[in-house]
Structure formats: structure tokens, C-alpha cells
Amino acid sequence: MSLLDKPVQEPRPAPGPLRRNRDFLLLWTGAGVSLLGLRASVAAYPMLMIFYEGSASGAGLVAFAALLPQLVVQLPAGAMIDRWDRRRLLIVCDLAGLLAMAAVAGSLAAGRLWLPLVMAAAFVDGTAGLFYRLAERAAVSHVVHPAHLSAALGQNEARGQAAGLLGQPAGAGLFTFGRWAPFAFTAVTHLVALGTLLLIRKPLQGERAAPKGSLRAEMAEGIGWVWRQRFMRAAVGLIAGSNLIFQVLPLTLALIVKENGGSEMTFGLIGLVAGLGGVAGALAGSRAAGRARPAVVLAGSLTVWAALMAPVAFTTDPYALGALLAGMSFAGALMNVVAGVHQVRITPEPLQGRVTSVFALLGSGMASAGALAGGVLLTAFGTDGAALGAAAAMGLLALVAVVAPALRDPAGRPVRMPRSEEI
């Protein structure tokens, strides 16, 4: 019995080099450009509120709005991706992001900074980015040969890290032209991504039967499948906690830079150094996927994060802060690739969107609460207290990862897959 209990299919022809796969390159490029714009605007939000408005609580509110879709939209998005035409959905996402960012840029160009508008636009663009990310992950296996899946997902993670690497300094540097510039840039990236989508020839999904139940029932089906995966269930719970803790760091670093006379560009350079670590981790992860044991990678990543967070409280040097963040980014990117390949390989095709959304909800949904808590912690305890508190909490998660019985399976093997009639 195979893991997926699917009928035997005819083998696909031997693939050529991934770099010659036209449709993958178009999908990869369009998603990368769109993600670059999203990263630039996300990096610009705290700088806009802290450097121009002097409001740490306002920065926390905008970050909360940008991340809230991960908490409230994730599950229905996964079910919709398994129902709707993915190409059309990706096009709608780019149009929604373009309009939201154009509204913010226009308002700021007119000399007005209205917090509710910035929060609403951040929510809309965050929602569009979430749908885009889930739909693209589900579509990758339809534009690449199975032999290229690990490499393709590794390149996607490296692209994400590179977008973070370039997005933060871009978001900071564009303020040179005006407060509106980072958000106008994001609007343009959505327009470019839209053009690449229109050029893709291959279908981005397989044939689908008509939906058998309600959207709610389909969401429950995805949750039920994930619940039966003992290792992944425990691992994603730990990742959810780590993502909540991580949201304290961007606001902490922005405040450290400001309190020590740094500029927006200094903050951007810290992100640039950190991004280099993330790209290296993604490239290492594409080689490690299928070889490294997911349980070991998870425990090791949590331990590295805990060890590197505490020194943030004891230094104000931007190069040291960038190096610490680079180490954290390396571990996180490597883990993302190993976990992503594992998840895509064990998930039945009809459930790809829903399962990815469940993992994303449990893994990233708490990030919105973390952003809100970050603003509160910084206001109450300052940068030193926030950094040390985050390090202590991450250390506790690392300890749980080492001793938890559900994570002792060295391979992170899935439980038996249900038969097709059971799902």
C-alpha cells in the first residue's frame, strides 16, 4: 500500500533541467516579485509608525493587522484553493494587493497618515499574500516533475529568504523618496506578478470532482487528516509557539536602532545580513530534505534560536545584531524546506490546499498575536526585557522538543494514510 493510496499512474517522462522549465520559472518569478513587494511593505510598516509617528503601539497594531489573516483566513483559504481555479485566484490576489497598496501610497502622497486605512490595507494585502502562497505551494507539483520537487521547494524557500533580504532594505531605502514610496513599489510588484501569471501555459491543478459538501465540512476534512499525523501535530504546535515569540524581534530591533541614533537604512542593513543567512539555510535545506530527520532538525532549530536571542539584549551594534539574526534565519529556512518537502510528499493531492492551510494556521497563525504582544512588551519592559523574555520562552520550547514522546520518532514518519473512500 502506498502512502497516498492512489491508483498506479503512468510514469512521467524524464525531466530536463529545472532551470529550463518555463512555467515553473514564470510561477517562481511572479511569486517572488510579489513576495518582494509584500516584504518591503511589511518592513516599512514599523518604520512608518516608529520613525515618523513615534508610536510603538501603532506599529504593533499595523503589524497585527498585516498578520491577522494568518489567524482568521487560513482555513477557509485552504478549502477555497481546493475548490477554485488556482490561476484565476492568483490573478485576483495580485489585483487586490495592487489596489490596497495604491490606496496607502496615495494617502501618504497627499500628506495624510490615517491609521485605520493603513491597518485595513495591511490586512487586505496580507490576505492576498496568504491566498497566493497557499495556491502557489499547491500548484508547484503540477508544473515540475516529481524528481524536481525537493529542488523546486528549496528554490521557493531561497526565493522567500532573498525577498526578505532585499525587501527590508528596499522598504527602508525607498523612504528616501517619500513616505509613500515603499507602498507604491509594492503596488508595482503586484502588477509585474500579474503579467507573469498570464503567460503560464500548464494547468495549476488536476481534474476535480464537484464539491461534495459545505466549505465547513471540507475544512473539517483537512483538519481531521492533519490530526491523524502524530509527529506533524506535535511539531506544528511547537512551531506555532516559536512564531509567536519571533514577532517580538522586528519591533525590538527597530526600537534598539532608533534609541541608539540609527536610521531606517541601518535597520534595513540588519535585515540584509539576516537574509543572507536565510538564503544559505534554504540552499542547505534543499540538500537536506529527504535525508535529515525532521525531528532532529526541529529540536536543533529551536535550540539555535534560543541561544541566539538572548545576546540581542546585550548589544546595540548593528553588525552583531545582523549576525545573530542571520544565524536564526539559517536555522529557520533549513527547517522550513525539510518540513515543506515532508508535508507535500505525504499529503494527498485533493487535500493539498487544506492541509497546507492547517499547517500554516497552526504554525503562523499565532504570529499576529505575537506582533500585538510585542508592542505591549516593549512598552512595559523595554528592549532588554523583551529580548530576554523571548529567549527564555524559546528555550522552554527547545526543551519540550527534546523530551516530547511524539517527537521521538527519528524520521517523523506519518501514520497510515486513509483510503480514498475514507477521505
N, C-alpha and C positions, 0 to 999 in steps of 0.2 A: 504494500500500500504506500503510495507516495504521500508526501507531506500535505499536498493540496487536494488529494483525491480527485484529480481531473482526468478525463479520458486522455489516452495517449494521442499526442499530436505529431504530425509530420515534422521532422527536424527542419529548422530554418537553414538556408544556405550559409556557408562560412562567411563571416563578416570581413569587410575591408577595414582599414584603419578607422578608428573613431573620428579622427580629425577630418576625414573625407565624408562623413555623414552629414549631408546638407541640412536635413530637417532638425537633427539634434543641435547643430551649430546655430541655426536660427532660433530654436527654442531657448538654448543656453544663453545666447547673446541678448535676446529680448528680455528674458527674465533677469539677466544680470544688469542690464541698463536700468530697468525698472527698480530693481533692488538697490542699485547705487543711489537713485533719486530718493528712495524711501529712507536709506541710511543717512543721507545728507540732511533731510528734513528732521529726522529723529534726533540727530546730533545738534541741529540748530535750535530745537525747542528749549532745552535748558539754558543755552547761551542767550537766546532771545529774552527769556524771563529773568535770568540771573544778572546778566551783564547790562541789559537795557532797562529792566524794570526793578531789579534788586529784590526779587521775590522768590525765595526758595520754596515757599508753599505753592506759589503759582506754577513753578517748574514741576513740582510734584503732581499738581492737578493735570497739567498738559500731558506729562508722561503717563499718568493714569489713564487718560482718555485715549492715548495712542495705543496702549497695551490692553485696554478693556475688551476689544474684540476677541482676544485670545481666550477670554473667560466666558463671554456670553454668546459668541457667534460660532465658535469652533465646531460643536457637534452638528448643528443644522447645516453648516457649510459642508462638512464631510458627506452628509446624506445627499445634499443637492448636487455635489460633484459626481456622485454615483448615478444621479438621475439625469442631469442636464448635459447638453452638448458642451464639451470642455473648451473647444475653440471659441465658441461664442461667449462663454463665461469669462475667459481670459480677456477678450476684447472689451467686455463690459467693465471689467476690473480696471483696465487702463483708462477708460473714459471717465469712470468715477473718480479715480485718483487725480487725473488731469484737472477736472472741474474743481475739486476740493482745494488743491494747491494753488490754482489760479485765483480762487476767492481770497485766500490768505495773502498771496502776493499783491493782489490789487488793493486790499485793505491797508496793508503796510505801506505800499507806494503812495497811498493817499494820506499817510501820516496818522493812521488810526491803528491802535492795537487793542482789539476787543477780545478779552479772554474767552468768552463763550464761543466766538467764531473760531478761534484757534483750536479750542478743545473739540468742537464739532468736526472741523476739517481733519484734525489728527485722528479722530475716531473713524471717519469715512475712509481716509487713506489707509489706516491700519486694517480696516475690514477688507478693503480691496486687496491689500497685500496678503492677507491671510488666505482669502479665496485663491489668489494667484499661486501662492506657494503650495497649497494642497493640490490644486489641479495640475500644476506642473509635475509634482512628485508622482502623482498617479499616471501622468502621461508619458513619463520617461521610458518606461518599459515598452511602449508602443512605437518608439522611434529609434530604439537601439536593439542590437542583438543581445540575447541573454548573456553571452560571453563578455559583453562590454558593460554590464550593469554596474559592477563594482567601480569600474573606471569612471563611468558617467556620473554616478552619485558622488564619487570622490571629487570630480571636477566641479559638480554643483556646490559642494561644501567649500572647495577652494575659492570658487566664484563668490560665494557668500562672504567668506572672510576677506577677500580682496575688496568687495563692495564696502565692508566695514572699514577696511584700511584706508580706502580712498574717500569714503563718504564722510567720515568725521572731519578730516582736514578740509575737504571741499565745503562742507557745511559751515566750517569756521571761516575759511578764506573768502567765501562769497559775501560775507558780511561787509567786506571792503567796498563793495558796490552799493550796499544799502541793506536795510533790514529785510526787504522783500526778496533779495536775490536768491537765497537758498531755496525758497519755496517756488519761485519761478523756474529754477533749474529742475526741481522735481517734476513740475508740470511738463517740461520739455522731454524729460526721460520717459514719461508715460507715453508721449506722442511717438517717440522713436520705437519703443517696445511694441506699440500698436502696429507699426509698419512691418516689423519682422514677423509678427503673428500671421499677417495676411499672406505671407509668402510660403508658409509651411504647407507641404503637399500631403503628407501622410495623415491618416486619421489619428486622433489623440486618445482614442478609446476603442474597445472592442464592441461587438454587437451586444445589444442589451435587450432583455425582455422588458415588457411593460411593468411598471412598479406594481407589486402585489399588495402592498399595504400603505399605511399612512407614513408620513415623514417621521412621526414619533416612533412608530414601530421599527422603521429602518434604523433610526439612531440607536434604539434599544438592541437591535441585532448586532450592530458594531460593538457596543459596549459589552454585550454578552460574549462575543468572540474574544475580546481582549481579556475579559475576566478569567477565561479559562487558561490563559498563558501565565503560569505561576511566576516564572522568572521576570518576564516583562512587567507584570503587575507590580512586583516589588521594586524593580529598578526605576520605573517611571515615577513611582511615589517619591523616591529619593531625589530624582532629577527635578521634580516639582519644587521640593524644598530648596534645592540649590539655586534654582532660577529666581525664587522669591528673594533669597539672600543677595544674589548678584545685582539686583536692581538698585541696591544701596550704593554700589560703587560709582556709576556715572555721575550721580549728583554729588557724591563725596569728593570725587576728583575735581569736578568743576568748581566746587567751593574752595578746595585746597588751592587751586590755581589762582582764583580771584583773591583770596585772603593774603596771598604771598606776592601780589603785584603782577601776576601773569596775565596774558591776553587770551583772546579767543584762539589765536593761532597756536599758542603754547598748548592749550587743551587739545587742539587738533593734532599736534605733533605726537602727543601721548597716544592718541588713537592710532596714528600711523605706525608707531613702533609696535603697539599691541597687535595690529593687523598682520604684521609680518610673522608674528608667532602663530597666528591663526592659520595663515596660508600654509606655513610649514607643517602644522598639525594636520590639516586637511590632506596634504600630499602624503604624509606618513600614514594617515588613516586609510587611503585607497589601497596601500600595500598591505596594511594590517587586516583589512576586512576579510573575513573567512579564515584567518589564521589565528589572530589574537582572540582570547576568550573574553566575551563581553563582560562577565562578572569581574574579571581581573581589571579590565580597562575602567569599569565604573568605579571600583574601590580606589584604584590608583589616581583617577582624576579628582575625586573628592578630596583625597589626601593632599594632592598638589595644591588644589585651590585653598584649602585651609591653611597650609604652610605659607602661601604667598600673600594671603590677605592681611595677616597681622602686621607685616612691615609697612603697609600703607599708612598706618597711624604714626610712624616714626620718621618719615621722610617727606620733604617738600620738593626734592629735586625732580624735575620733570623726566629726566632720563631714567632715573631709578624707578619712578612710578610707571613709565612706559615699559621697562624691562619686566617688572613684576606682572603687569597686565599681559605682556607677551607670553609669559610662562603659563598664565591661566588660560589664555586663548589657545595655546598649543594643545593643552590637555583637553579643553572643551571641543575643539574641532576634531581631534582624533577620535574622541568618544562619539561625536555626532555621526561620523562616517561609519564606524563599526556598528553602531546601533541602527542606523538607517538602512544599511545593506541587510542586516539581520531581519529587520521588520518587513522590508519589501519582499524578501525571498520567502518568508513563511506565510504571507498574507494572501488569501485567495483574491483573484482579480476583481470579482464583483464587490468585494469589501474594501478595496484599496483606499478610496476616499474616506470612508467612515473610520477605518482602523487608524489611518494617519491622523485624522482629526481627534480621535480619542487620545492617542499618544500625545499629540500636540496640546490638547486641553490639559491633560494631567501634568505634562512636562513644562508647559509655558504659561498656562492659564494663571498661575499664581504670580506671574511677573507683574501684572497690573497692580495687585495688592502690594507687591514689593516696592513698586515705584511710589505709591502713596505713603507707605510706611517709611520709605527713605527720607521724604521731605519732613515727616514728623520727627524721626530720629535725629536728623541733622539740626532741626530747630531746637530740640530738647537737650541733646548731648554733644553737639559739635562734631567735627570731622573725626577726631581721635576716638571718641566713644562709639561712633557709628562703625568705623573700620574694625575696631577690636570686637565689637558685638557680632559683626558679620563673620569674622574669623572664628570666634568661639562656636557659633551656630553651625558653620560649615564643618568644623572639627567633629561635632557631635554626629552629623550625618555620615562622615567618613567612618566613624566607629561603628555605627549601625550597619554600614555596608560590609564591614569585615565580619561581623558576628551574626547577621541575619540568616536564618536557615534557608529562606527562599533564594538566597543569592549564593549558596554554596555549590550549586551545580556549576562546575568549572566551564562548561560550554554554553550555558544559558540555553539549553535545548528546549524547544517548545513541547507542550503536551500534544497528545494525539489530536490531529485536525478532525473536525466533524465531517461526516459525509455530506455530499452536496445537498441531499434532501433534508439534512439537519440544519442547514443554513439557508 
